[in-house]
Amino acid sequence: MPKTRQLRLKVSEKALLERLIKVGVERARVIRRANVLLLIGKGWKRESVVTATGASTATIGRVKRAYLEEGLDRALYEEMRSGRAVIYGAQAKKKIIALACSSPPKGYGRWSLKLLAEYSGLKPRPSRNTVSLILKEDGIRPWREKNVVRSRNRRGVPAGDG
C-alpha cells in the first residue's frame, strides 16, 4: 500500500482558511473545502473529516490532491466549467425584446409569454420560461404595460377630467 503524503499548511494559509470559514461570505463549496483542508492539516483521518464536514471521501481526496499538486487556490476554487451551450444568442434575445415592446397581434390585448414564444419565429421555439428569463434580464414586463394606476381627486373623478 503506497504511503500517503502528509499535508502541511503554512501559518498564513491556515489563517486564511480560518478567516474564510469564520466570515462565511464565500460559496458553500469553498467553505467546505477550507474546512476539509484545515482538518486534514490538523492530522484528522479521512473518516473523521467525512463525519465532521459532510464531504464525500472522493471530495476529500480531490481537495487534498489539488492542494499538494497545485496549491491552495486550486484546492479551494474550481476551474470554470464549460456548461451548456447557449441556444439563443444576443440577436435572438433582441428579437424577443423588440417583439415584446411592439403591439400585440390582432385579437389580443397584450403580449403573453406564450404568445411571444409563438411569434418569435426562433428555431427551436423558446419555452415560456426562456422568454421570461430573457425579458427579466432587461427588466421588461409587457403584461404590466396596461396596468397604469391613475390618481383620483377628492370627488372620485380621475385627475384631469374635471
Buried (B, 14 or more C-beta within 10 A) or exposed (E): EEEEEEBEBEEEBBEBBEEBBEEEEBEEEBBBBBBBBBBBBEEBEBEEBBEEBEBEEEBBBBBBBBBBEEEBEBBBBEEEEEEEEEEBEEEBBEBBBEBBEEEBEEEEEBBBBEBBBBBBEBEEEBEBEBBBEBBEEEEBEBEEBEEEEEEEEEEEEEEEEE
